[in-house]
């Protein structure tokens, strides 16, 4: 939820970002930093993690996904 809200803020087109789901959401994230960590890497877990049973994700997977999201946020250009 926080990642999406941030993405809406930096995108310049919040309505479009708000409606992105699934592969489109991951493609948007990758397109904002020219990498494939969401569409082809650990970021794919964003598609299933919200629906997973508590405790079904390993600690390392959660940490890796969290770090990817933090890195993505840091990579976004500052808009003034």
Protein Blocks (a to p, Z undefined) as FASTA:
>chain_A
ZZmmmmmmmnopamlmmmpgcjllmmmmmmmnopaklmmmmmlmmmmmmmpcehkacfkl
mmmmmmmmmmmmmmpccdZZ
